[in-house]
Amino acid sequence: MEKILTHRYPFHLVDPSPWPLVGSLGGFCLTSGAVLWFHGYLAGFSIMLLGQFVILFCMFLWWRDVIREATFEGHHTSLVQNGIRTGVLLFIVSEILFFFGFFWAFFHSSVAPMLEIGGVWPPVGIEPLNPWTIPVLNTIILLTSGATVTYAHHAILAGDRKNSLLGLAYTVGLAFFFTLLQYLEYLEAPFTMSDSVFGACFFMATGFHGAHVFIGTVFLFVCFLRLMNHQFTAEHHFGLEAAILYWHFVDIVWLALFLAIYWWGGL
């Protein structure tokens, strides 16, 4: 009779995977290709696109494996979920520090303006955006999306799959609308990234936030598809929980951006 091996521990020993190595190679191609392209080498653009494709390909297959381990193989016990939850929280802390650098640069330049920019803030020749147009509308949209994603979370905790799907659908729709409005704002902006330290700080901070909104939108959309396929339950839905934590981080960062850069920075 064939002997059946059973695990007598709650941990998950991950199987050997090629994706960390493949992802590293993709990141190397992406960064080195971008540097070459920025310095005028046309081949660099092709290398950059190759690296981007490899990273996206690796992300898809790696996360597919994680979903398989969690949903179909049952490796994500409560102890494993607690470990992953701690990892997600530490990742969000690192993201907070990432944006802290942008805010530091902005306040360093705006609280004590240098003579090179006219000794005033906003710098001479810079017309800041009106915070009470698209920025305040985007603030309302993101706050509303935070409410709808919280509604989806409470619905799945109550076992209400239908309303959880509805909450996620509203959240993804609001996120897409936010991104569209920010794109239109960039098109109409009276300054560019090369216009003084104001333009550099503005587009770096809001641009990276926009990238995080896009990532969070994809994260939530994947959770929507997984919920449609009955891969989340009231007891096992950490993928959705991680997406919600990430989305609340995106909301809070935008509030700080609106108050500091759009409102205070444009006074």
N, C-alpha and C positions, 0 to 999 in steps of 0.2 A: 504494500500500500504506500502510495506517495505521501511523504511527510509534508504537512502544511505548516509553514512558518508563520508565526504570529508575533507581532510587536508587543512587548510588555512595558513600553515606555510611551509617554505622550508626546515626545519630540518627533520632529520630521527631519530625517537625514536626507538631504536633497540629492537626487541622482546626478551623476556627472553630466554637465551641459556644455555645449560649444558656444553658447550665446554670450557669455562675458568676453571671450576672446574676439568673437565676431564683432560685438559692439565696440570694443576698443579699437579694432582696425577701422571700423566705420568712422569713429570719432577722429582718429588720426587723419584719415583721408579728408574729412570735412574741414578740419581746422587748417591743415597744411594746404589744401586746395584753395581755401578762402584767402590765405596769406599770399599765395602765388597770384591769384586773380587780382587782389588789391594792388599788387606791384606790377601789373600789366602783362602777366603771362596768361595767354588765352587758354592754355591747357589746364590752368588752375581751376577754371570754371567747371570743366568736365570732371575733374577729380573731386571737386566740392559736391557736385550733383551725385556722383557715385557714392561718396561717403554718406550723403543724406539718405539715399536709397537704402544703403546697407543698414543704417541705423533704424529706419522705419521698418524694414524687413525683420531685423533682429527684435525690435520691440513687439511686433505682431506675434512672432513665434514664441518669444520668451514669455510674454503674458498669456499666450494660449496655454503654455505648459503650466503656468501657475494656476490658471482657471481649472485645468484638468486635475491638478493635484488637489485643489480645494473642493471642487464640486463632484467629481466622479471617483476619485481615489480615496477621498475622506482623510487626507493627511493633515488638514488644518483643524486640529483639536483646539479646545479652549485655551490651552497653554500656548500653542503655536500662534493662535490669533492674538493673544496678549503680547507676544513678542513682536509680531508684525505691527500691532497698534503702537507699541513704543517706537518702532522704527519710523512709522509714518509721522508721529509727533516730533521726533528728532529731525526728520527731513523738513517739516514745516518750520521748526526753529531755525534751521540753516537758511531757509528761504527768507525768514524775517531778517536775519543778519545780512542777507544779500541786498534786500531793499534798504536796510539801514544805511548802507554805504551811499546809495543815491540820495537819501534824505540828508546825510551828513554833508555831501558835496553841495547840495542846494542851499542849506542853511549857512554853510561856511561862506558861500559866495554872496548870499542875500543879506545876512545880518550886518556884515561889515564890507560893503562893496569896495572894490579896488579902484584906484584912479584910472586904470586901463579901460574900465567900462563906464567911466564918467562919475564914479563915486556915488551913484544912485542905483536904486533897484525899483523896477526893472531897468536894465541897462539902457543907455541913450540909444534911440532908434528902434527899440523893441516895443511893439504894441501887443500886450498880453491878450489872451482870449477872454471873452466875457464869461465868467463862471455860471451865469444864470441862464444860459442857453442850452447847448448840447451837454456840457458837463453836469449840470444839475439834473437834466433828464436822465443821463446815464447813471447818476447816483440813485435816482428813484428806481430805475430798472434793476440795478444790482441788488438794492435792498429788497425789492419785491421778489427777485429770484432767490434770495436767501430765505425768504418766508416760504416760497413754494417748495424748495428742496427740503426744508425742515418738515413741511407737511408730508412730503413723500416718505421721510424717515419715520415719522410717527405712524404713518399708515402701514408701513411694512412691519413695524413693531407690533401693531395690532392685527397683523395677518390680512390686512386689506390690500390685496395686490392691485386691484383696479385703481383705487385712489392713489396708490403709490406710483403707478404708471402715469397717471394724470399729472401728478405733481412734478415728476421728472420731465414730462413732455413740455409743461409750461416753463420749467427752468431752462431747458435747452433752447426753447424758442426765444426767451428773454436774453439769454447769453448771445445768441446769434444776432439779435437786434442791437445789443450793446456793441458788438464788434463792428457791425455795419455803421453805426453812428460815429464810432471812433475813427473809422476809415474816412468818413465824410468830413469829420473835424480836421483830420490831417490834410485833406485836400484843400480846405479853405483856410488853413492856418497862415497868418501873415508873416511868419518867420520859419526858418528851417533849422536843422540840427547844427549847421555851421554858423548860425547867427549868435555869436557871443556864448557865454557860459549859460545863459538862460535857455537858449535853444538846445544846447547839449544836454543839460539836466532835464529839461522838459521831455524831450523825445526819448532819452534813455529810460527815464522812470516810467512814463506812460506807455512807451513801446514794450518794455519788458513786462509790464502789467498786462498789456494786451496779449502778449504771448502766453502768459499764464492763464488768461481767460480762455484762449483757444484750447490749451491743454486741458483745462478743467471741463470745457464743453465736450471734448472728445471723451474724457473720462466718464462724464455723466451719461453721454449717449451710449457708450458701451454698457454701462450699468442698466440703462433702459432696455437694450437688446437682451441682456442676460435675464432681466426680470421678466421680459416677455417669454423667454424660454424656460421659465420656472426654475431658475438657478439660484434664487434667493428665497429664504424663508425668514420667519420671525426670529429664529435662533441663529441662522447662518447667513449673514449678509454683510460681512466685513468689507467686501469690495465697495459696496454702496456707502458704507459708513466712512471709508477712507476718502471717497470722492466728495462726500458732504463736508468733511473736515477741511479738505483742500479748498472747496468752494467758499466756505466761510472765511478762510484766510484771504482769498482773493477779494471778498467783500470788504474786509477790514483794511486791507492795503489801499483799496480805492478810496475809502473814506479819508484816510490819511493823505492821499494824493490830492483829493479835492480840496480839503481844508488848507493844506500847506502850499501846494503849487498853484492851483487854479484860483483859490480865493485869496489867501494871505499873500502869496507871491505876486499877485496882480494888482495889489492895492497901490 
